[in-house]
Amino acid sequence: MAFQSPVYNVIAVPIKKIVPNTYNPNSVAPPELQLLYDSIKEDGYTMPVVCYYEQEDDLYIIVDGFHRYRIMLDYPDIYTRENGLLPVSVIDKPIDYRMASTIRHNRARGSHNVNLMSNIIKELCELGRSDAWISKHLGMEKDEILRLKQITGLATLFKDINFGSAWRPCKEESD
């Protein structure tokens, strides 16, 4: 039989049948968790939670997607909209391979390339998006947006920034 990726068999599982694993070292800072909520609220669940199905207890143990799971538990609006069901992709692996899978999933997410992010900010500004819009939709603080704008060095990106007069040149007295 040919291998088929688990994502082709996503199932809707009641959240009460899903439990976190005991070994996930990943954590998400509050701003990113808020962004995840905003993403799920705006776009829905676009990625399934990866689980292992434990037949004995009829439970799904999370391998990847703990924070997507937490969003449903912590936000009644999401729970209600989704009818308490999470999209789950099931893998059937022993615990050591599930642990390795959890780490691979976490590390594979990587980090954002600063130059690519600054280009995205530049393009959004050129499309007429304000810093407030960027902040809201990308989950970024205003100082982060400013730093990314500085990388591109284009003056047009700073048109909405109010600069104070930190100093004023004074005429030197002659000796």
Buried (B, 14 or more C-beta within 10 A) or exposed (E): EEEEEBEEEBBEBEBEBBBEBEEBEEEEEEEEBEBBBBBBEEEEBEBBBBBBBEEEEEBBBBBBBBBBBBBBEEBEEBBEBBEBBBBBBBBEEEEEEBBEBBBEBBEEEEEEEEEEBBBBBBEBBEEEBEBEEBBEBBBBEEEBBBBBBEBBEBEEBBEEEEEEEEEEEEEEEEE
